[in-house]
Amino acid sequence: MSNWRSERNCIDTHPKVFFSGYLRDEEIAKAICASCSVRKECLQEAQNNGEDYGIWGGLNPEERFKSFLQQRLQDRRLTGSQHSIQHESTHLASESLSSPSYTLDPKIHTPQVSQKPVVWRGLF
């Protein structure tokens, strides 16, 4: 693969446009990315390196996360790995992190904390 960075549309654009967090800058950054010939490579770079900020490949962090999840689901559907999904969810449930859930004690009406397993891992 060639050096995609030298072929990007944003090469002369100030990085602030892609990392400011302002909606107007995000719109400008996405417009620049829309016609970029290396958009896919840029997005892949962000996903490979876990970029949590900025516009990469025309997507903001939330959109990149959704794209990643959709791709992962698509990959699983294509491989037909129903067995591996069940195995992974069982494995993750046994090693999951715990998150407190709150319930009210009817006698004294104060929150009581109990630990219930929550599956967090396995999304990445």
C-alpha positions in Angstrom: 0.0 0.0 0.0 1.3 3.5 -0.9 1.7 6.2 1.7 -1.9 7.3 1.8 -1.1 10.4 3.9 0.6 12.1 1.0 -2.6 11.6 -1.1 -5.2 13.0 1.4 -7.4 16.0 0.7 -6.7 17.5 4.1 -2.9 17.8 3.6 -3.1 21.6 3.6 -5.9 21.9 6.2 -5.2 22.9 9.8 -5.6 19.9 12.1 -7.8 22.1 14.4 -10.6 21.6 11.9 -10.6 17.9 12.5 -10.1 18.0 16.3 -11.9 21.1 17.6 -15.1 19.4 18.7 -17.2 22.2 17.3 -20.1 21.2 15.0 -19.2 23.7 12.3 -15.6 22.4 12.1 -16.9 18.8 12.0 -19.1 19.7 9.1 -16.1 21.3 7.2 -13.9 18.3 8.0 -16.5 15.8 6.8 -17.0 17.9 3.6 -13.2 17.7 2.9 -13.3 13.9 3.6 -16.3 13.3 1.4 -14.3 13.6 -1.9 -11.0 12.1 -0.5 -9.6 9.2 -2.4 -7.9 7.7 0.7 -10.9 8.0 3.0 -11.0 4.2 3.6 -7.3 4.1 4.5 -7.7 7.0 6.9 -10.6 5.4 8.7 -8.7 2.1 8.9 -5.7 4.0 10.5 -8.0 5.5 13.1 -9.6 2.1 13.9 -6.2 0.3 14.1 -4.8 2.9 16.5 -7.9 3.4 18.6 -8.3 7.1 17.9 -10.8 8.5 20.3 -10.9 12.1 19.0 -11.3 13.9 15.8 -12.7 13.3 12.3 -11.0 10.3 10.6 -12.2 9.0 7.2 -15.1 11.4 7.4 -16.4 9.9 10.7 -16.5 11.3 14.3 -15.6 9.0 17.2 -19.2 7.9 17.8 -19.7 7.1 14.1 -16.4 5.2 13.9 -17.5 3.1 16.9 -20.9 2.3 15.3 -19.1 1.5 12.0 -16.8 -0.9 13.9 -19.7 -2.7 15.6 -21.6 -3.0 12.3 -18.5 -4.4 10.6 -18.0 -6.9 13.4 -21.6 -8.1 13.2 -21.3 -8.3 9.4 -18.1 -10.4 9.7 -19.8 -12.8 12.1 -22.8 -13.2 9.8 -20.6 -13.9 6.8 -18.6 -16.6 8.7 -21.7 -18.1 10.2 -19.9 -18.4 13.5 -23.0 -18.9 15.6 -21.1 -21.5 17.7 -18.2 -19.1 18.3 -20.6 -16.3 19.3 -22.3 -18.5 21.9 -18.9 -19.7 23.2 -17.6 -16.1 23.4 -20.7 -14.8 25.2 -20.5 -17.7 27.7 -16.8 -17.1 28.2 -17.3 -13.4 28.6 -20.1 -13.8 31.1 -17.9 -15.9 33.3 -15.1 -13.3 33.2 -17.3 -10.2 33.1 -16.8 -7.1 35.1 -19.4 -6.4 37.7 -21.4 -3.2 37.8 -23.6 -2.3 40.8 -27.4 -2.2 40.4 -29.5 -0.3 42.8 -32.7 -1.5 44.5 -34.9 0.0 47.2 -35.4 -1.8 50.4 -39.1 -1.5 51.1 -38.6 -1.4 54.8 -36.3 1.6 55.0 -36.5 3.1 51.4 -32.7 3.5 51.0 -30.7 2.3 48.1 -29.1 -1.1 48.6 -26.2 -2.0 46.2 -25.9 -5.5 44.8 -23.3 -6.8 42.3 -24.6 -8.2 39.0 -22.3 -9.2 36.2 -22.2 -7.0 33.1 -20.5 -8.1 29.9 -18.2 -5.3 28.6 -15.4 -7.1 26.8 -15.8 -8.6 23.4 -16.8 -5.5 21.6 -13.4 -4.7 20.3 
